[in-house]
Amino acid sequence: MPTKRFGARYGRSTKSKFAKIESQQRAKHKCPSCNKTGVKRVALGIWQCRYCEVKFTGKAYSIS
């Protein structure tokens, strides 16, 4: 679980919501142009494919 860094702070439900969002953000996404699984989040809402180097916009924590 990626929320162990918070320790006993912030409560269980808040940490579980955060863990769900963060795992979705860090998951491997499929590129819309080359269909390979290699898209990485560059900044808030900006995504880039490792293979074809295409930059595109999407949602803040996921592409779709």
C-alpha positions in Angstrom: 0.0 0.0 0.0 1.5 3.3 -1.0 0.2 5.2 2.0 2.5 3.7 4.7 4.6 6.9 4.5 1.7 8.7 6.3 1.8 6.5 9.4 -1.1 7.0 11.8 -2.0 10.4 10.3 -5.1 11.4 8.2 -7.4 8.4 8.8 -8.2 5.1 7.1 -10.7 6.3 4.5 -8.7 9.2 3.4 -5.6 7.1 2.9 -7.5 4.4 1.0 -8.9 7.0 -1.4 -5.5 8.4 -1.9 -4.0 4.9 -2.5 -6.6 4.2 -5.1 -5.9 7.4 -7.0 -2.1 7.1 -6.7 -2.1 3.5 -7.9 -4.3 4.5 -10.9 -1.9 7.3 -11.7 1.3 5.1 -11.5 -0.3 2.2 -13.5 0.9 1.5 -17.0 -1.3 3.2 -19.6 -1.7 2.5 -23.3 -0.6 5.1 -25.8 -3.4 6.3 -28.1 -1.1 6.7 -31.1 1.1 3.6 -31.1 -1.0 1.4 -28.8 2.0 0.3 -26.7 1.9 0.3 -22.9 4.5 2.9 -22.1 2.8 6.2 -21.2 4.1 8.1 -18.3 2.7 11.2 -16.6 5.0 14.2 -17.1 3.0 16.8 -15.2 -0.6 17.4 -14.1 -2.7 16.3 -17.1 0.3 15.9 -19.5 1.3 12.4 -20.6 4.1 11.2 -22.8 4.8 7.9 -24.5 8.2 6.3 -24.0 8.2 4.7 -27.4 6.9 7.2 -29.9 7.6 10.3 -27.8 4.1 11.7 -28.3 2.9 14.2 -25.7 -0.8 14.6 -25.2 -3.2 15.8 -22.5 -5.7 13.8 -20.5 -7.1 13.8 -17.0 -5.0 14.6 -14.0 -4.5 11.1 -12.7 -5.4 8.9 -15.6 -5.6 9.2 -19.4 -9.2 8.5 -19.8 
